[in-house]
Amino acid sequence: MFIFHLINYSVIEMKVAVITGASGGIGEAIARALAKDGYALALGARSIDRLEK
């Protein structure tokens, strides 16, 4: 629990996005654009093979 006291929460800024349909089309385009912007992404898709490329 002492670790929580060492972190300055005002310094931590993390952008996170959850995207469904990320294996193609608009979802894929949005995922790529947000990744370039430094977002941490949680991606969802029906086709894992296409998602892994």
PyMOL commands that set and color helices and strands:
alter all, ss='L'
color gray80, all
select helices_A, chain A and resi 2-6+25-36+48-51
alter helices_A, ss='H'
color red, helices_A
select strands_A, chain A and resi 16-20+40-44
alter strands_A, ss='S'
color yellow, strands_A
deselect
rebuild
show_as cartoon
